[in-house]
Amino acid sequence: MLQAMLAERFKLDVRREKKEMPVYRLSVSDTSSVTLRRLAASTSAQPIPERFGQGIFSSYPTGQDGKRYTSVSFKRQSMSRLAQRLGTVAERLVLDRTGIAGEFDFILEFDESGVPRPTLVTAIQEQLGLKLQSSREPVEVLVVERADIPTPD
């Protein structure tokens, strides 16, 4: 119904299409099964305060060196939600390829500006036992075009 309204009122053609795009794949690290067992047991290396309830919370605390870093707390969240949040941070689509079901609690701390904390990719490896790899994969996207303007060949 929305597509029909867009076509009629605004002369827009909306369709789904597969495009190969740069993405990150979130998968299980071959070297960190200990961390994954801890995740699978729904425990975290650092307890998440009860005041967080359920959800994902980002904060930017100051370290002992006086510099700020990123801390993201996940309370009862799935791996697909982790991938979605990482996509926001990494500014690129992150695909969950872990194959891990369930909900988990954990805190991920990282920094990309030189503070003595690991980068996002290293933090995921060291703190969660997962890996984030750059890739190109076909992704479904929405294509919106003006219906009254011919597309160039």
Secondary structure, DSSP 8 states (H G I E B T S, - for coil): -HHHHHHHHH-EEEEEEEEEEEEEEEEE-TT-HHHHHHHHTT--SS---GGG-SEEEEE--B-TTS-B-EEEEEEEE-HHHHHHHHHHHHTS-EEE-----S-EEEEEEE-SSSSSS--HHHHIIIIISEEEEEEEEEEEEEEEEETTS----
